[in-house]
Amino acid sequence: MEHRSFTSIRSEPRKVRWIWLVYLALYAVAIPWYWPDEYVGPIVLGFPLWVATTLLAILALAIWTTFVIHRFWLVDDEGDQADG
């Protein structure tokens, strides 16, 4: 039996394929697997370049997730009014 909160969902982001491609790209940038061993590079805001890149990618992931939830997760208003 489904919970009544789930019956009011009209659209979910998991059904939009290109959203997952953006997530994949952001995670690929966030995980520093592509940097050479022992590479530090220039210092950005007190961090090595690879750390600054990872932190910026994590921030981008958070912003992207917020955007996706607000733009693509559509819920019927009936469920919101019944609870309030």
DOZABA-998361 format. One line per 5 residues: number of its first residue (from 1); their letters; for each residue y, x, z of C-alpha. Coordinates in pm, 1 decimal. Example, Ala and Ser with C-alpha at 12.3 -4.5 7.8 and 13.67 -1.06 7.14 Angstrom:
<marses>
1> AS> -450.0/1230.0/780.0  -106.0/1367.0/714.0 $
</marses>
This chain:
<marses>
1> MEHRS> 0.0/0.0/0.0  340.5/138.9/-98.1  620.9/168.5/151.0  900.3/-75.5/67.4  1150.1/210.8/26.5 $
6> FTSIR> 955.1/337.4/-274.3  947.9/1.6/-450.9  1327.5/6.5/-493.7  1333.1/337.8/-686.2  1433.7/277.5/-1050.6 $
11> SEPRK> 1450.0/636.8/-1174.1  1328.7/969.2/-1037.8  1422.9/1322.0/-1142.3  1058.6/1434.9/-1160.1  1017.5/1228.5/-1478.7 $
16> VRWIW> 1291.2/1422.5/-1664.4  1131.0/1736.4/-1810.2  1441.4/1945.5/-1879.1  1534.1/1931.1/-1510.3  1218.0/2129.0/-1436.9 $
21> LVYLA> 1311.3/2389.5/-1697.7  1642.6/2449.5/-1519.8  1456.9/2482.3/-1188.7  1217.0/2730.4/-1346.7  1503.4/2940.0/-1484.7 $
26> LYAVA> 1690.7/2940.6/-1152.8  1377.8/3039.8/-960.5  1307.9/3317.3/-1212.0  1654.5/3458.7/-1145.1  1627.9/3407.2/-767.3 $
31> IPWYW> 1303.9/3603.3/-729.4  1383.9/3972.5/-779.9  1059.4/4061.2/-959.9  1237.7/4191.8/-1269.4  1446.8/4458.7/-1092.9 $
36> PDEYV> 1313.6/4816.8/-1112.6  1170.9/4971.3/-795.3  1428.8/5140.5/-572.9  1716.3/5001.6/-784.6  2031.8/4932.3/-586.8 $
41> GPIVL> 2300.3/4916.6/-854.6  2661.0/4842.9/-768.8  2748.9/4690.7/-432.8  2874.3/4330.0/-455.1  3036.7/4188.9/-139.8 $
46> GFPLW> 2847.8/4445.9/65.0  2508.0/4368.7/-89.1  2308.0/4552.4/-353.8  2331.7/4382.0/-691.2  1981.0/4235.0/-672.1 $
51> VATTL> 2054.6/4073.3/-333.7  2384.6/3927.5/-455.7  2206.7/3790.0/-765.2  1936.1/3630.5/-551.9  2190.0/3473.8/-315.6 $
56> LAILA> 2392.6/3332.9/-605.0  2075.8/3191.8/-763.6  1980.5/3025.5/-434.2  2328.9/2873.5/-411.8  2291.5/2751.8/-770.8 $
61> LAIWT> 1953.5/2597.2/-679.0  2113.8/2407.3/-391.5  2399.3/2282.4/-610.0  2157.3/2188.3/-888.9  1932.9/1996.6/-647.1 $
66> TFVIH> 2232.9/1804.5/-512.1  2345.4/1720.7/-865.3  1998.1/1606.2/-969.5  1958.8/1382.3/-664.2  2296.9/1216.0/-711.7 $
71> RFWLV> 2273.1/1183.3/-1089.9  1907.0/1108.3/-1159.4  1762.9/948.5/-845.4  1851.8/582.1/-893.4  1763.9/330.4/-623.8 $
76> DDEGD> 1812.5/-46.7/-639.6  2095.5/-171.5/-419.8  1878.4/-448.9/-274.9  1685.4/-202.8/-57.7  2007.0/-52.6/79.8 $
81> QADG> 2155.0/-394.0/169.1  1835.9/-517.8/335.9  1830.6/-219.0/572.0  2202.4/-242.5/660.8 $
</marses>
